[in-house]
Amino acid sequence: MKHPYNHQLYSYWIERRGERPAPERAEIEPGAIRRILGDSFILSCEAGEDHLFRVAGTRLCALFGRELRGQPFSSIWDQQSADEVHDLVAIAADEAVGVAAGAQARTADEVPCNFEILLLPLAHRGTIGARMLGLIVAIERPYWLGIWPARPLRLGVIQYLGPERGDVPPAPRVPKRRILTVIDGGRM
């Protein structure tokens, strides 16, 4: 995981989870993650059904140029990735592990943008994995967001986030801000 929003959501999920495999859906407070709500979503993961968006943030809907609530999660993925993503969600739900992945989207004019995806299982009424908390965030915010809809995402590298308690991936290293220093070299 590279994006700080993913680290923020993962740390919040770990905090809410405590010693349990996954936190309850009702324990997720939108105000606690308000900075990342526009890129976040919650999926319904009922057995034998397609995973559906129950909630989708405004930036996520703007990315695809449509309201995603009630739509299948597979609808935002290309045909090649859709089956693989369905399996990833099922694994995260069944094993109570998080999944981080890379993805790429393009506009109709073939302008690319790279994204990071985070999927974290939630318990709903005692059933672990019945809901999935997620985040789709651009590595660099695309200038075309909200102007042109993205084509379906293509799945990239996948990373499972282990079930160990307190297993938080290291935060990305933020480069130090460079400061211009003028050195007086004297007269020539």
N, C-alpha and C positions, 0 to 999 in steps of 0.2 A: 504494500500500500504506500502510495506516494503522496496523495492529496491530503491536506490537513483536515478537510471535512470528513473523510473516511476515518481518520484517527479519532476525531471528535465523537462521531457516532459510535464507533467501536468501543471507545472508553466509556461512554455513557451506557451502552448495552452491558458491558462487563460490570459496571457499578450497580445497575438495576438487577442484574442476574444474581449477584451474590454467590452463594454456594449451590444454587440450582442449575440445571442444564440450560434454562432459558427464562427470561423474565416474562411475566404476564403481560398481555397486550394492554390491559388497563393501567399498568404501571408506567407506560411511556407517556411522558408529559410533553406536549408540543412546545410549551414555553421554554423548556430546558434545551431544546434543539432548534429554537426559532431561526437561527442564522442559516441553517441548512434545510429548512422545511421545503423550500422551492425545488430542491433537487431530490427530495425523498419520496418514498412510496410505501404502502403496505399492501401485501398480497394476501389473498385468501387461498389457502392450500388444502382444500377438502379432498379426501381420498376419492380417486376415480374421476375427478373433474379437472378441467384446465385451470391453471393458476390465473386468477383474475385480480386486476387492480381494484382494491377497495378505496384507496386514497392515492392521489398522485399530485405532486407539487406543481406549482405554476410554471417554473422553468422547464420541468420535465414535459409538461403538456405543450409548452411553446416550442420545445425542441422538435416534437413530432407534428406540430401544427394541428393538434386536435385534443379533445378531452379524453383522458385515458381511463377514467373511472368506469368500472364495469367491463372493460375490454380485456381480452386475454393477454397475459404477459408475453406470450409468444408473438403477438402482433407487432412488437417493436424490434424483432430479430429477423435477420434474413433466414431463408429456408434452410441453409446449411447449418446455422447456429441454433435454430429453434428447438430441435430435439435435444441437443446437448445441454441447452439452458434448462429445459424441462427436467432433465436428469439431475442437473446441479441443484435446482430448487428442491427436488425430492430427496437428494442426499443430505442437504443442509437441514431439511425438516426432520428426516428420519434419524440422523446421527446427532442432531443438536449442535452442529458446528457452523461457523461462519464461512462464507466464501467471498473472496476478493478476486476480481477478474479485470482484465483489460478489454476494451472494445473500441471499435472504430465505426464512425458514421460518416456518410458523405451526403452532400446535397445533390439535386438533380444536375447541377453543373460540375459535379465531381470534386467539390471543395471538401477536403477531409477534416475530421476533428477526432482526437483521441479522448477516450473516456475511461474512468475507473468505476467499476460496479462493486457494491458491497451488499451482500445478502446475509441477514442475521435472523435466526429462528425466534419466534415468540410463542409463548403458550397462550391458548385461548380457552377459557373455561376448563383448565386443567390438562388440555391436550397439547403437548409440545409439538411445534411445527405446524399448527393449524393456521397460523399467520406468519408472515415473513416481513421483516422491516428491511428496507433497502434504500440505497442511494446510487444515483447515476450522476456523476459529476465530471465535467470537462476538465482535462488537464490544463488547458488554456482556453478560457472562455471564447467561443467562436463569435466573430463579428456578425455572422449571419443568423444568430439565434433569434428567433421570433420573426425573422424576415422570410426565410425559406425553411420549409420543413425538411428534416433529415430523412434520408432513406433508412430502412431498417439497419439496426446495429449488426456488426460482425464480431463474434466472440474472439478474444485473443487469449493471452496467458491466464491460467487459473491458479489460484493459491487457496488452499484450505487453511482456515484459522483454527488451530487445535482446540480440543476440549479442555485443556488444562486450565485450571482456575487462575486468573490473573495473566493469562497469556496475551499480552499486548505487543504487537509488532513495534519495533523501534520507530519513533517519529522521524520524518524526513529531516535531513540536515538542511537548515536554512543558511544560505551563504551570507557571510558578513557583508554589510554595506560598505562599499568602497568609497573612500573619501579622497578627493583630489588634494594633493599637497604640492605646493609650489616651493621649490628649493632654489634659493638665490645662488646663482653660479658666479656672481661677480661680473665685472666688466671685462670686455675683451679689448 
